[in-house]
Amino acid sequence: MVICTEGIIKAVNAEKQLWGGESLREAIRGAPRSGVHEARNEILFRLEKFTGNVEPDRDQAIVVTEVKDRVIKLAKS
């Protein structure tokens, strides 16, 4: 699961092109499946490669986590 702030999605490069949600999805699909740290690093690498030296207008934060159990256990009421 990947959670990120708007600053990741709305990052721009020197030509003012938007990185956007599709670029994030491509980065996620292209990330290694070896672990969450590697996936996060790949996403941030691609973002930095796209933006170059452009300072972000907004805070940029991303959380990548692995969900191991697909069974959802509901509490009894």
C-alpha positions as CSV (number, residue, x, y, z in Angstrom):
1,M,0.0,0.0,0.0
2,V,1.3,3.4,-0.9
3,I,0.1,6.6,0.8
4,C,1.6,10.0,-0.3
5,T,0.9,13.7,0.2
6,E,-0.3,16.0,-2.6
7,G,3.3,17.3,-2.9
8,I,4.3,14.0,-4.6
9,I,1.4,14.0,-7.1
10,K,1.7,17.7,-7.9
11,A,5.5,17.9,-8.3
12,V,6.6,19.7,-11.4
13,N,9.8,19.8,-13.4
14,A,11.7,22.8,-14.8
15,E,9.2,23.0,-17.7
16,K,6.3,23.1,-15.2
17,Q,5.1,19.7,-16.3
18,L,3.1,17.9,-13.7
19,W,4.4,14.5,-12.4
20,G,0.9,13.4,-11.6
21,G,-0.9,10.2,-10.6
22,E,-0.1,8.2,-13.7
23,S,3.7,8.7,-13.1
24,L,3.2,7.6,-9.5
25,R,1.4,4.4,-10.7
26,E,4.1,3.7,-13.3
27,A,6.8,4.1,-10.5
28,I,4.8,1.7,-8.3
29,R,4.5,-0.9,-11.1
30,G,8.2,-0.6,-11.9
31,A,9.4,-0.8,-8.3
32,P,11.2,-3.9,-7.1
33,R,9.1,-6.5,-5.3
34,S,12.0,-7.2,-2.9
35,G,10.7,-4.9,-0.1
36,V,9.0,-1.7,1.0
37,H,12.2,0.2,1.3
38,E,13.3,-0.6,-2.3
39,A,9.8,0.3,-3.6
40,R,9.9,3.7,-1.7
41,N,13.4,4.4,-3.0
42,E,12.4,3.6,-6.6
43,I,9.4,6.0,-6.4
44,L,11.5,8.8,-4.9
45,F,14.3,8.1,-7.5
46,R,11.9,8.5,-10.4
47,L,10.3,11.6,-8.8
48,E,13.7,13.2,-8.3
49,K,14.8,12.3,-11.9
50,F,11.7,13.9,-13.2
51,T,11.8,17.1,-11.1
52,G,15.6,17.6,-11.3
53,N,16.7,20.6,-9.2
54,V,13.2,22.1,-8.9
55,E,12.4,22.8,-5.3
56,P,9.0,21.4,-4.3
57,D,6.1,23.9,-3.7
58,R,4.6,21.6,-1.1
59,D,5.7,19.0,1.5
60,Q,6.5,15.7,0.0
61,A,5.9,12.5,2.1
62,I,5.4,8.9,1.1
63,V,4.6,5.8,3.1
64,V,5.0,2.4,1.6
65,T,3.8,-0.6,3.6
66,E,3.3,-4.3,3.0
67,V,0.0,-5.9,3.8
68,K,0.7,-9.6,4.6
69,D,-2.6,-10.9,5.7
70,R,-5.6,-10.6,3.3
71,V,-8.1,-11.8,5.9
72,I,-10.0,-9.0,7.6
73,K,-11.1,-9.9,11.1
74,L,-14.0,-7.9,12.3
75,A,-14.6,-7.2,16.0
76,K,-17.7,-8.7,17.5
77,S,-20.2,-6.1,18.6
